[in-house]
Amino acid sequence: MDLTRARWRKSTYSGGNGGDCVEVADNLPGVVAVRDSKDPSGPALAFSPAAWAGFVGMARTSR
C-alpha cells in the first residue's frame, strides 16, 4: 500500500509530551491508515472507512 500521500494527524486527546500516540491518515481514497507515532517509518494498519467509523463510534460510546 502506498502511503506517500498520507497526511498523518494525532488525536486531540494526545498529550504534547511526545508520548504514546496513534496517528491516523484519513485522506486516502478507500482506506484509513493508522500507525504508531514513535515509529513513523514502521508498519501501518489499514482499515476500510466503514470499519474505522465503527471502531471510532464504539470507542466514543465506551468511555
Distance bins in CASP14 RR format, pairs under 12 A and 6 or more apart:
PFRMAT RR
TARGET T0000
AUTHOR 0000-0000-0000
RMODE 2
METHOD distances of the structure
MODEL  1
1 25 0 0 0 0 0 1 0 0 0 0 0
1 28 0 0 0 0 1 0 0 0 0 0 0
1 29 0 0 0 0 0 1 0 0 0 0 0
1 30 0 0 0 0 0 1 0 0 0 0 0
1 31 1 0 0 1 0 0 0 0 0 0 0
1 32 0 0 0 0 0 1 0 0 0 0 0
1 33 1 0 0 1 0 0 0 0 0 0 0
1 35 0 0 0 0 0 1 0 0 0 0 0
1 43 0 0 0 0 0 1 0 0 0 0 0
1 44 1 0 0 1 0 0 0 0 0 0 0
1 45 0 0 0 0 0 1 0 0 0 0 0
1 46 1 0 1 0 0 0 0 0 0 0 0
1 47 0 0 0 0 0 1 0 0 0 0 0
2 25 0 0 0 0 0 1 0 0 0 0 0
2 28 0 0 0 0 1 0 0 0 0 0 0
2 29 0 0 0 0 0 1 0 0 0 0 0
2 31 0 0 0 0 0 1 0 0 0 0 0
2 33 0 0 0 0 0 1 0 0 0 0 0
2 44 0 0 0 0 0 1 0 0 0 0 0
2 46 0 0 0 0 0 1 0 0 0 0 0
3 23 0 0 0 0 0 1 0 0 0 0 0
3 24 0 0 0 0 0 1 0 0 0 0 0
3 25 1 0 0 1 0 0 0 0 0 0 0
3 27 0 0 0 0 0 1 0 0 0 0 0
3 28 1 0 0 1 0 0 0 0 0 0 0
3 31 0 0 0 0 1 0 0 0 0 0 0
3 32 0 0 0 0 0 1 0 0 0 0 0
3 33 1 0 1 0 0 0 0 0 0 0 0
3 34 0 0 0 0 0 1 0 0 0 0 0
3 35 0 0 0 0 1 0 0 0 0 0 0
3 40 0 0 0 0 0 1 0 0 0 0 0
3 41 0 0 0 0 0 1 0 0 0 0 0
3 42 0 0 0 0 0 1 0 0 0 0 0
3 43 0 0 0 0 0 1 0 0 0 0 0
3 44 1 0 0 1 0 0 0 0 0 0 0
3 45 0 0 0 0 0 1 0 0 0 0 0
3 46 0 0 0 0 1 0 0 0 0 0 0
4 25 0 0 0 0 0 1 0 0 0 0 0
4 27 0 0 0 0 0 1 0 0 0 0 0
4 28 0 0 0 0 0 1 0 0 0 0 0
4 33 0 0 0 0 0 1 0 0 0 0 0
4 41 0 0 0 0 0 1 0 0 0 0 0
4 44 0 0 0 0 0 1 0 0 0 0 0
5 25 0 0 0 0 1 0 0 0 0 0 0
5 27 1 0 0 1 0 0 0 0 0 0 0
5 28 1 0 0 1 0 0 0 0 0 0 0
5 29 0 0 0 0 1 0 0 0 0 0 0
5 31 0 0 0 0 0 1 0 0 0 0 0
5 33 0 0 0 0 0 1 0 0 0 0 0
6 23 0 0 0 0 1 0 0 0 0 0 0
6 24 0 0 0 0 1 0 0 0 0 0 0
6 25 1 1 0 0 0 0 0 0 0 0 0
6 26 0 0 0 0 1 0 0 0 0 0 0
6 27 1 0 0 1 0 0 0 0 0 0 0
6 28 1 0 0 1 0 0 0 0 0 0 0
6 29 0 0 0 0 0 1 0 0 0 0 0
6 31 0 0 0 0 1 0 0 0 0 0 0
6 32 0 0 0 0 1 0 0 0 0 0 0
6 33 1 0 1 0 0 0 0 0 0 0 0
6 34 0 0 0 0 0 1 0 0 0 0 0
6 35 0 0 0 0 1 0 0 0 0 0 0
6 40 0 0 0 0 0 1 0 0 0 0 0
6 44 0 0 0 0 1 0 0 0 0 0 0
6 46 0 0 0 0 0 1 0 0 0 0 0
7 23 0 0 0 0 1 0 0 0 0 0 0
7 24 0 0 0 0 1 0 0 0 0 0 0
7 25 1 0 1 0 0 0 0 0 0 0 0
7 26 0 0 0 0 1 0 0 0 0 0 0
7 27 1 0 1 0 0 0 0 0 0 0 0
7 28 0 0 0 0 1 0 0 0 0 0 0
7 32 0 0 0 0 0 1 0 0 0 0 0
7 33 0 0 0 0 0 1 0 0 0 0 0
8 21 0 0 0 0 0 1 0 0 0 0 0
8 22 0 0 0 0 1 0 0 0 0 0 0
8 23 1 0 1 0 0 0 0 0 0 0 0
8 24 1 0 0 1 0 0 0 0 0 0 0
8 25 1 0 1 0 0 0 0 0 0 0 0
8 26 0 0 0 0 1 0 0 0 0 0 0
8 27 0 0 0 0 1 0 0 0 0 0 0
8 28 0 0 0 0 0 1 0 0 0 0 0
8 32 0 0 0 0 0 1 0 0 0 0 0
8 33 0 0 0 0 1 0 0 0 0 0 0
8 34 0 0 0 0 1 0 0 0 0 0 0
8 35 1 0 0 1 0 0 0 0 0 0 0
8 36 0 0 0 0 0 1 0 0 0 0 0
8 37 0 0 0 0 1 0 0 0 0 0 0
8 40 1 0 0 1 0 0 0 0 0 0 0
8 41 0 0 0 0 0 1 0 0 0 0 0
8 44 0 0 0 0 1 0 0 0 0 0 0
9 21 0 0 0 0 0 1 0 0 0 0 0
9 22 0 0 0 0 0 1 0 0 0 0 0
9 23 1 0 0 1 0 0 0 0 0 0 0
9 24 1 0 0 1 0 0 0 0 0 0 0
9 25 1 0 0 1 0 0 0 0 0 0 0
9 26 0 0 0 0 1 0 0 0 0 0 0
9 27 0 0 0 0 1 0 0 0 0 0 0
9 32 0 0 0 0 0 1 0 0 0 0 0
9 33 0 0 0 0 0 1 0 0 0 0 0
9 34 0 0 0 0 0 1 0 0 0 0 0
9 35 0 0 0 0 0 1 0 0 0 0 0
9 37 0 0 0 0 0 1 0 0 0 0 0
10 16 0 0 0 0 1 0 0 0 0 0 0
10 17 0 0 0 0 0 1 0 0 0 0 0
10 18 0 0 0 0 1 0 0 0 0 0 0
10 19 0 0 0 0 1 0 0 0 0 0 0
10 20 0 0 0 0 0 1 0 0 0 0 0
10 21 1 0 1 0 0 0 0 0 0 0 0
10 22 1 0 0 1 0 0 0 0 0 0 0
10 23 1 0 1 0 0 0 0 0 0 0 0
10 24 0 0 0 0 1 0 0 0 0 0 0
10 25 0 0 0 0 0 1 0 0 0 0 0
10 34 0 0 0 0 0 1 0 0 0 0 0
10 35 0 0 0 0 0 1 0 0 0 0 0
10 36 0 0 0 0 0 1 0 0 0 0 0
10 37 1 0 0 1 0 0 0 0 0 0 0
10 38 0 0 0 0 0 1 0 0 0 0 0
10 40 0 0 0 0 0 1 0 0 0 0 0
11 19 0 0 0 0 0 1 0 0 0 0 0
11 20 0 0 0 0 0 1 0 0 0 0 0
11 21 1 0 0 1 0 0 0 0 0 0 0
11 22 1 0 0 1 0 0 0 0 0 0 0
11 23 0 0 0 0 1 0 0 0 0 0 0
11 24 1 0 0 1 0 0 0 0 0 0 0
11 34 0 0 0 0 0 1 0 0 0 0 0
11 37 0 0 0 0 1 0 0 0 0 0 0
11 56 0 0 0 0 0 1 0 0 0 0 0
11 59 0 0 0 0 0 1 0 0 0 0 0
11 60 0 0 0 0 0 1 0 0 0 0 0
12 21 0 0 0 0 0 1 0 0 0 0 0
12 24 0 0 0 0 0 1 0 0 0 0 0
13 20 0 0 0 0 0 1 0 0 0 0 0
13 21 0 0 0 0 1 0 0 0 0 0 0
13 22 0 0 0 0 0 1 0 0 0 0 0
13 59 0 0 0 0 0 1 0 0 0 0 0
13 60 0 0 0 0 0 1 0 0 0 0 0
13 63 0 0 0 0 0 1 0 0 0 0 0
14 20 0 0 0 0 1 0 0 0 0 0 0
14 21 1 0 1 0 0 0 0 0 0 0 0
14 22 1 0 0 1 0 0 0 0 0 0 0
14 23 0 0 0 0 1 0 0 0 0 0 0
14 24 0 0 0 0 0 1 0 0 0 0 0
14 37 1 0 0 1 0 0 0 0 0 0 0
14 38 0 0 0 0 0 1 0 0 0 0 0
15 21 1 0 0 1 0 0 0 0 0 0 0
15 22 0 0 0 0 0 1 0 0 0 0 0
15 37 0 0 0 0 0 1 0 0 0 0 0
16 37 0 0 0 0 0 1 0 0 0 0 0
17 37 0 0 0 0 0 1 0 0 0 0 0
18 36 0 0 0 0 0 1 0 0 0 0 0
18 37 1 0 0 1 0 0 0 0 0 0 0
18 38 0 0 0 0 1 0 0 0 0 0 0
19 36 0 0 0 0 0 1 0 0 0 0 0
19 37 1 0 0 1 0 0 0 0 0 0 0
19 38 1 0 0 1 0 0 0 0 0 0 0
20 36 0 0 0 0 1 0 0 0 0 0 0
20 37 1 0 0 1 0 0 0 0 0 0 0
20 38 1 0 0 1 0 0 0 0 0 0 0
20 39 0 0 0 0 0 1 0 0 0 0 0
21 34 0 0 0 0 0 1 0 0 0 0 0
21 35 0 0 0 0 1 0 0 0 0 0 0
21 36 1 0 0 1 0 0 0 0 0 0 0
21 37 1 1 0 0 0 0 0 0 0 0 0
21 38 1 0 0 1 0 0 0 0 0 0 0
21 39 0 0 0 0 0 1 0 0 0 0 0
21 40 0 0 0 0 0 1 0 0 0 0 0
22 32 0 0 0 0 0 1 0 0 0 0 0
22 33 0 0 0 0 0 1 0 0 0 0 0
22 34 1 0 1 0 0 0 0 0 0 0 0
22 35 1 0 0 1 0 0 0 0 0 0 0
22 36 1 0 0 1 0 0 0 0 0 0 0
22 37 1 0 0 1 0 0 0 0 0 0 0
22 38 0 0 0 0 1 0 0 0 0 0 0
22 39 0 0 0 0 0 1 0 0 0 0 0
22 40 0 0 0 0 0 1 0 0 0 0 0
22 44 0 0 0 0 0 1 0 0 0 0 0
22 45 0 0 0 0 1 0 0 0 0 0 0
22 52 0 0 0 0 0 1 0 0 0 0 0
22 55 0 0 0 0 0 1 0 0 0 0 0
22 56 0 0 0 0 0 1 0 0 0 0 0
22 59 0 0 0 0 0 1 0 0 0 0 0
23 32 0 0 0 0 0 1 0 0 0 0 0
23 33 0 0 0 0 1 0 0 0 0 0 0
23 34 1 0 0 1 0 0 0 0 0 0 0
23 35 1 0 1 0 0 0 0 0 0 0 0
23 36 1 0 0 1 0 0 0 0 0 0 0
23 37 1 0 1 0 0 0 0 0 0 0 0
23 38 0 0 0 0 1 0 0 0 0 0 0
23 39 0 0 0 0 0 1 0 0 0 0 0
23 40 1 0 0 1 0 0 0 0 0 0 0
23 42 0 0 0 0 0 1 0 0 0 0 0
23 44 0 0 0 0 1 0 0 0 0 0 0
23 45 0 0 0 0 0 1 0 0 0 0 0
24 31 0 0 0 0 0 1 0 0 0 0 0
24 32 1 0 0 1 0 0 0 0 0 0 0
24 33 1 0 0 1 0 0 0 0 0 0 0
24 34 1 0 1 0 0 0 0 0 0 0 0
24 35 0 0 0 0 1 0 0 0 0 0 0
24 36 0 0 0 0 0 1 0 0 0 0 0
24 37 0 0 0 0 0 1 0 0 0 0 0
24 44 0 0 0 0 1 0 0 0 0 0 0
24 45 0 0 0 0 1 0 0 0 0 0 0
24 46 0 0 0 0 0 1 0 0 0 0 0
24 47 0 0 0 0 1 0 0 0 0 0 0
24 49 0 0 0 0 0 1 0 0 0 0 0
24 52 1 0 0 1 0 0 0 0 0 0 0
24 53 0 0 0 0 0 1 0 0 0 0 0
24 55 0 0 0 0 0 1 0 0 0 0 0
24 56 0 0 0 0 1 0 0 0 0 0 0
25 31 0 0 0 0 1 0 0 0 0 0 0
25 32 1 0 0 1 0 0 0 0 0 0 0
25 33 1 0 1 0 0 0 0 0 0 0 0
25 34 1 0 0 1 0 0 0 0 0 0 0
25 35 1 0 0 1 0 0 0 0 0 0 0
25 37 0 0 0 0 0 1 0 0 0 0 0
25 40 0 0 0 0 0 1 0 0 0 0 0
25 44 1 0 0 1 0 0 0 0 0 0 0
25 45 0 0 0 0 0 1 0 0 0 0 0
25 46 0 0 0 0 1 0 0 0 0 0 0
25 47 0 0 0 0 0 1 0 0 0 0 0
25 49 0 0 0 0 0 1 0 0 0 0 0
25 52 0 0 0 0 0 1 0 0 0 0 0
26 32 1 0 1 0 0 0 0 0 0 0 0
26 33 1 0 0 1 0 0 0 0 0 0 0
26 34 0 0 0 0 1 0 0 0 0 0 0
26 46 0 0 0 0 0 1 0 0 0 0 0
26 47 0 0 0 0 1 0 0 0 0 0 0
26 48 0 0 0 0 0 1 0 0 0 0 0
26 49 1 0 0 1 0 0 0 0 0 0 0
26 52 1 0 0 1 0 0 0 0 0 0 0
26 53 0 0 0 0 1 0 0 0 0 0 0
26 56 0 0 0 0 0 1 0 0 0 0 0
27 33 0 0 0 0 1 0 0 0 0 0 0
27 49 0 0 0 0 0 1 0 0 0 0 0
28 34 0 0 0 0 0 1 0 0 0 0 0
28 44 0 0 0 0 0 1 0 0 0 0 0
28 46 0 0 0 0 1 0 0 0 0 0 0
28 47 0 0 0 0 0 1 0 0 0 0 0
28 48 0 0 0 0 0 1 0 0 0 0 0
28 49 0 0 0 0 1 0 0 0 0 0 0
28 52 0 0 0 0 0 1 0 0 0 0 0
29 48 0 0 0 0 0 1 0 0 0 0 0
29 49 0 0 0 0 1 0 0 0 0 0 0
30 46 0 0 0 0 1 0 0 0 0 0 0
30 47 0 0 0 0 1 0 0 0 0 0 0
30 48 1 0 0 1 0 0 0 0 0 0 0
30 49 1 0 1 0 0 0 0 0 0 0 0
30 50 0 0 0 0 1 0 0 0 0 0 0
30 51 0 0 0 0 0 1 0 0 0 0 0
30 52 0 0 0 0 0 1 0 0 0 0 0
30 53 0 0 0 0 0 1 0 0 0 0 0
31 44 0 0 0 0 1 0 0 0 0 0 0
31 45 0 0 0 0 0 1 0 0 0 0 0
31 46 1 0 1 0 0 0 0 0 0 0 0
31 47 1 0 0 1 0 0 0 0 0 0 0
31 48 1 0 0 1 0 0 0 0 0 0 0
31 49 1 0 0 1 0 0 0 0 0 0 0
31 50 0 0 0 0 0 1 0 0 0 0 0
31 51 0 0 0 0 0 1 0 0 0 0 0
31 52 0 0 0 0 1 0 0 0 0 0 0
32 44 0 0 0 0 0 1 0 0 0 0 0
32 45 0 0 0 0 1 0 0 0 0 0 0
32 46 1 0 0 1 0 0 0 0 0 0 0
32 47 1 0 1 0 0 0 0 0 0 0 0
32 48 1 0 0 1 0 0 0 0 0 0 0
32 49 1 0 1 0 0 0 0 0 0 0 0
32 50 0 0 0 0 1 0 0 0 0 0 0
32 51 1 0 0 1 0 0 0 0 0 0 0
32 52 1 1 0 0 0 0 0 0 0 0 0
32 53 0 0 0 0 1 0 0 0 0 0 0
32 54 0 0 0 0 0 1 0 0 0 0 0
32 55 0 0 0 0 1 0 0 0 0 0 0
32 56 0 0 0 0 1 0 0 0 0 0 0
33 40 0 0 0 0 0 1 0 0 0 0 0
33 42 0 0 0 0 0 1 0 0 0 0 0
33 43 0 0 0 0 0 1 0 0 0 0 0
33 44 1 0 1 0 0 0 0 0 0 0 0
33 45 1 0 0 1 0 0 0 0 0 0 0
33 46 1 0 1 0 0 0 0 0 0 0 0
33 47 1 0 0 1 0 0 0 0 0 0 0
33 48 0 0 0 0 0 1 0 0 0 0 0
33 49 0 0 0 0 0 1 0 0 0 0 0
33 52 0 0 0 0 1 0 0 0 0 0 0
34 42 0 0 0 0 0 1 0 0 0 0 0
34 43 0 0 0 0 1 0 0 0 0 0 0
34 44 1 0 0 1 0 0 0 0 0 0 0
34 45 1 0 1 0 0 0 0 0 0 0 0
34 46 1 0 0 1 0 0 0 0 0 0 0
34 47 1 0 0 1 0 0 0 0 0 0 0
34 51 0 0 0 0 0 1 0 0 0 0 0
34 52 1 0 0 1 0 0 0 0 0 0 0
34 55 0 0 0 0 1 0 0 0 0 0 0
34 56 0 0 0 0 0 1 0 0 0 0 0
35 41 0 0 0 0 1 0 0 0 0 0 0
35 42 1 0 0 1 0 0 0 0 0 0 0
35 43 1 0 0 1 0 0 0 0 0 0 0
35 44 1 0 1 0 0 0 0 0 0 0 0
35 45 1 0 0 1 0 0 0 0 0 0 0
35 46 0 0 0 0 0 1 0 0 0 0 0
35 47 0 0 0 0 0 1 0 0 0 0 0
36 42 1 0 0 1 0 0 0 0 0 0 0
36 43 0 0 0 0 1 0 0 0 0 0 0
36 44 0 0 0 0 1 0 0 0 0 0 0
36 45 0 0 0 0 1 0 0 0 0 0 0
37 44 0 0 0 0 0 1 0 0 0 0 0
45 51 0 0 0 0 0 1 0 0 0 0 0
45 52 0 0 0 0 1 0 0 0 0 0 0
45 55 0 0 0 0 0 1 0 0 0 0 0
46 52 0 0 0 0 1 0 0 0 0 0 0
47 53 0 0 0 0 1 0 0 0 0 0 0
47 54 0 0 0 0 1 0 0 0 0 0 0
47 55 1 0 0 1 0 0 0 0 0 0 0
47 56 0 0 0 0 0 1 0 0 0 0 0
48 54 0 0 0 0 1 0 0 0 0 0 0
48 55 0 0 0 0 0 1 0 0 0 0 0
49 55 0 0 0 0 0 1 0 0 0 0 0
49 56 0 0 0 0 0 1 0 0 0 0 0
50 56 0 0 0 0 0 1 0 0 0 0 0
50 57 0 0 0 0 0 1 0 0 0 0 0
51 57 0 0 0 0 0 1 0 0 0 0 0
51 58 0 0 0 0 0 1 0 0 0 0 0
52 58 0 0 0 0 0 1 0 0 0 0 0
52 59 0 0 0 0 0 1 0 0 0 0 0
53 59 0 0 0 0 0 1 0 0 0 0 0
53 60 0 0 0 0 0 1 0 0 0 0 0
54 60 0 0 0 0 1 0 0 0 0 0 0
54 61 0 0 0 0 0 1 0 0 0 0 0
54 62 0 0 0 0 0 1 0 0 0 0 0
55 61 0 0 0 0 0 1 0 0 0 0 0
55 62 0 0 0 0 0 1 0 0 0 0 0
56 62 0 0 0 0 0 1 0 0 0 0 0
56 63 0 0 0 0 0 1 0 0 0 0 0
57 63 0 0 0 0 0 1 0 0 0 0 0
END
